[in-house]
Amino acid sequence: MDRHFKHRINAGRAAVMSQVDFMHAQFGRVASEWKHDNSRVTFVDLAISEKIFTALRESFPDDDFCSEETNPGQEPTRLKATYAWVLDPVDGTNNYAIGMPFCSISLALLRDGVPVYGFIYDMARSKLMEGGAGLPLLDGGIKAKIKNTPLDHQSIIGLHFPLKDEFLQVVIPLLTRFRTRSLGSSAMALAYVTNGFCDGIADFRIKVWDIAAGYALMEAAGGEFHFFGESPFPLREFHVHLPVVPYYGGSAPFCREFEKLLK
């Protein structure tokens, strides 16, 4: 690991953890508004985004910085630097605002447009998950990995609702055979696959900031990640109107089972 990469990992960890107390203090108490895309936003989302990026810019002024809470009227950002940061300051804002703890801070470090390290702070368990390709997945500082046992009646699958009819038809066999979880936080659901809580996940409604950190965690955990269409990585341009990037991922047994449904 070169010193520039290592320095960013340490700084990213510190920046995320510096916002944990603030996040917990406002949990379930903060007023919210609705954005242009009918998603919820609170001043906590905006404050965490600003504080994390302010801290990182002090050390890495030449990096690119991309947040879900970018002004929707802002021009697209061309990613020109070697390193870029992609942030979802509160993933699961609906949960957060009403007092359900399945929410997270999700921060990804990209190199040449590809996620190479991710941080997901799990508010429900008060633990930081982190890792990247060629490096271990750490769940609260303890090594973790993907669950790779054959699927059975105890297997747990992550899904995100509501679903369009064409996607519902694909996943109905999963609903009738396996246990299903919809957490209301795309980042948390993906993170729980990487540490072996769930066997796999399919998500059809997410944007790149929802998955950038989890993509890196999946590489660290030894799992699979498959996009239905073209991969958004390497990411060359960022704006809040980016299209959805449906995907499925998790253990090899889950991915083979899901591919049977697609056929």
ABEGO torsion letter per residue (X at the ends): XBAAAAAAAAAAAAAAAAAAAAAAAABGABBBBBBAAGBBBBAAAAAAAAAAAAAAAAABAABBBBBAABBAABBBBBBABABBBBBBABBGAAAAAAGBABBBBBBBBBBGGBBABBBBBBAAAGBBBBEBBGBBBBBGGBBBBBBABBBBAABBBBBBOBBBAAAAAAAAAAAAABBBBBAGBAAAAAAAAAAGABABBBBAABBAAAAAAAAAAAAAAGBBBBBABBBAOBBABBBAABBBBBBBBEBAAAAAAAAAAAX
